Every structure is written in C-alpha cells, then in structure tokens.
Amino acid sequence: MIDIHRLIENAKKYGVDLDVSAAEKIDLYCEAVRVTNEQFNLTAITDPDEMEEKNALDCLTILPYLPEGCRLADVGTGPGFPGVILKIARPDIDVTLIEATDKKLQFAVRTAEKLGYTVTGIHARGEEAGRGEFRDTFDVVSSRAVALLPALLEYTLPLVKVGGKLVAMKGAGAGEEIDLAKNALSVLGGKVTGIHELTLPTAGERVILEIEKIKPCPAKYPRQSKNIRKASL
C-alpha cells in the first residue's frame, strides 16, 4: 500500500535507519488501519500516500529522542500512532498504549500482536492513568495531537519518572504553546530541554519538544479532565 522504499529513504533524512523488514510491517499495519477504518472510525487519514507521510513517517521522526530500551507510554494513541509504529521500528522499546476509546486500543494491541509485537494497552485517559499505579512509571511519554501544551503537561507529566521526559509532537505554533505553558511547567516540574524543528515532504512544519521532568508533580495533579479543560495551569 505505501511505498516502503520511499519511506526508508525519507526516514534517513530525520536520522532514522529503518530496515526493509520493519518498513514492510509498518505497511501492513497501515493497511490494517485503512481496512478496519471501513468498519469503524480509526482515523481521518486513509489515502496511502498521506498515511505514509502523516502517520508512518511523522511518527518515526521522534525515534532519535528515545533512549535505548526505554519504557514508553503513548498517551492518546488512537489506533497506535505513534506507539505501534515506534515498536515496529525499535523493538527494544517497551511500549504501553494509553487510549480512552476501547475499540481503537483493542485494534492497536491485537494488530501489533498479529505482526509479532507485544504492546501493553491501558483503557483510560492520560490523567486517569496518572492518578493510579502508573504514576511516576515511564522513562518517556509520547503524545501526538492530544492537546495544547499547558493541558498536555498535566495529562502526561504525572506518568513520567523524575529524570524522564515527555516527547511531544507539535505543529509550527509550538513556540507560542511553550510561552502559554510556563506556569504549568513550573507547577508540574517540567523543563523544556529540546526544541527540534523539521519539515515533512508535503505536510509542512513539525516541532518535537523534549520536556524533562525535574521534580515530582504535586499530589493534587492531574485534576479531572473537565477541570483541566476548563482552566489549564
């Protein structure tokens, strides 16, 4: 379905060495998303070329910022983007998918397993997981198109170990979001340690933010989702 050789070549431009076997598995995964999407909604992106760039390639761009063998949680993973794509490309990563829509989560976990990859699924919102047993658990939390940064920090940082980091996939307005998030960073113990700008072949500008957790989040955070949405930090 997707052009795996073009995907491999484009991935190299972002510092990602993707082998043919992994590219073939990513192709199979994207095809499964496309086919299943005809039965129930998984994604708005179904054109093969768009899936290749906006799903597969876009997800791969964060790989250089993931430590070897890290334990990663992908918050708001939807049908497995970027979590499952990361697992296929880097089997050394221990991937947990956190998703509030159970159909999407079950699709991602089952389809990854069919392709030979084990991922853990948590049926919950990010802030729900962050109040429970998974608090302060992960080396890295990833997020893609989840929320503006002030709210995103509250959804995700409680899940991160002190010394770990959030890797947030953002658009061209990331600088403005950082300005808006100054208070949230201070309250929740986050520090921006990396701002990586890139441009996808046709989909435009992207920014990858690395935010280190430098101290524990106060016990009262994260709040309930309705409160986060109503008044972000």
Residue pairs with C-beta under 8 A, 6 or more apart in sequence:
1 27
1 30
1 31
1 34
1 48
1 51
2 26
2 27
2 30
2 48
2 49
2 51
2 52
2 56
3 49
3 52
4 20
4 23
4 24
4 26
4 27
5 23
6 52
7 18
7 23
7 26
7 27
7 52
7 56
7 57
8 18
8 19
8 20
8 23
10 53
10 57
10 201
11 17
11 18
11 57
11 60
12 18
14 57
14 60
14 61
14 64
14 198
15 63
15 64
16 60
16 61
16 63
16 64
16 89
18 26
18 60
18 89
22 88
22 89
25 88
25 115
25 116
25 117
26 56
26 85
26 88
26 89
28 115
29 80
29 84
29 85
29 88
29 111
29 112
29 115
30 48
30 51
30 52
30 55
30 56
32 107
32 111
32 114
33 42
33 43
33 51
33 55
33 79
33 80
33 107
33 111
34 46
34 48
34 51
36 42
36 79
36 107
36 111
37 43
37 46
40 103
42 78
42 79
42 104
42 107
43 55
43 78
43 79
43 81
45 51
45 54
45 55
53 200
53 201
53 202
53 203
54 200
54 203
55 81
55 85
56 85
57 200
57 201
58 82
58 144
58 169
58 200
58 203
58 206
59 81
59 82
59 85
59 86
59 144
60 82
60 85
60 86
60 89
61 169
61 198
61 200
61 206
61 208
62 82
62 86
62 142
62 167
62 169
62 208
63 86
63 89
63 90
65 167
65 194
65 196
65 208
65 210
66 72
66 86
66 90
66 93
66 140
66 167
67 139
67 140
68 92
69 92
69 93
69 94
70 93
70 94
70 139
70 140
71 93
71 94
71 96
71 137
71 138
71 139
71 140
72 83
72 86
72 93
72 94
72 95
72 96
72 138
72 139
72 140
72 141
72 142
73 95
73 96
73 97
73 98
73 122
73 129
73 134
73 137
73 138
73 140
73 141
73 142
73 159
74 80
74 82
74 83
74 86
74 95
74 96
74 97
74 98
74 141
74 142
74 143
74 144
75 98
75 126
75 129
75 141
75 142
75 143
75 146
75 155
75 156
75 159
76 98
76 99
76 100
76 126
76 143
76 144
76 145
76 146
76 155
77 83
77 84
77 97
77 98
77 99
77 104
77 105
77 108
78 99
78 101
78 104
78 108
79 104
79 107
79 108
80 97
80 107
80 108
80 111
80 112
80 119
81 144
82 142
82 144
82 169
83 95
83 96
83 97
83 108
83 119
83 142
84 95
84 97
84 108
84 111
84 112
84 117
84 119
86 93
86 95
86 142
87 93
87 95
87 112
87 117
87 119
88 112
88 115
88 117
91 117
94 120
95 119
95 120
96 119
96 120
96 121
96 122
96 134
96 138
97 105
97 108
97 109
97 119
97 120
97 121
97 122
98 122
98 124
98 125
98 126
98 129
99 105
99 108
99 121
99 122
99 123
100 123
100 124
100 125
102 123
105 121
105 122
105 123
106 121
108 119
108 121
109 119
109 120
109 121
112 118
112 119
113 119
122 129
122 134
124 132
125 155
125 225
126 143
126 146
126 155
126 156
126 159
126 222
127 154
127 155
127 158
127 222
127 223
127 224
127 225
127 228
129 135
129 159
130 155
130 156
130 157
130 158
130 159
130 222
131 158
131 222
134 159
135 158
135 159
136 158
136 159
136 160
136 161
136 162
136 216
137 159
137 161
138 159
138 160
138 161
138 164
139 160
139 161
139 164
139 165
140 160
140 164
140 165
140 166
140 167
141 156
141 157
141 159
141 160
141 164
141 165
141 166
141 167
142 166
142 167
142 168
142 169
143 152
143 155
143 156
143 166
143 167
143 168
143 169
144 169
145 169
146 152
146 155
146 156
147 155
148 177
148 180
148 232
149 168
149 170
149 174
149 177
149 178
149 180
149 181
149 184
149 209
150 177
150 180
150 181
150 183
150 184
150 232
150 233
151 228
151 229
151 232
152 166
152 168
153 166
153 181
153 184
153 185
153 188
153 190
153 211
153 233
154 184
154 188
154 221
154 222
154 223
154 228
154 232
154 233
155 222
155 228
156 166
156 168
157 166
157 188
157 189
157 190
157 211
157 213
157 217
158 188
158 217
158 221
158 222
160 166
160 213
161 213
162 189
162 213
162 214
162 215
162 216
163 212
163 213
163 214
164 212
164 213
165 193
165 210
165 211
165 212
165 213
166 190
166 209
166 210
166 211
166 213
167 208
167 209
167 210
167 211
168 208
168 209
168 211
169 206
169 208
170 177
170 206
170 207
170 208
170 209
171 204
171 205
171 206
171 207
172 204
172 205
172 206
172 207
174 195
174 207
174 209
175 195
175 207
178 192
178 195
178 209
183 233
184 190
184 232
184 233
185 191
185 192
185 211
187 218
187 221
187 233
188 217
188 218
188 221
188 233
189 213
189 214
189 215
189 216
189 217
190 211
190 212
190 213
190 214
191 211
191 212
191 214
192 209
192 210
192 211
193 210
193 211
193 212
194 208
194 209
194 210
195 207
195 208
195 209
195 210
196 207
196 208
196 209
196 210
197 205
197 206
197 207
198 205
198 206
198 207
198 208
199 205
199 206
200 206
222 228
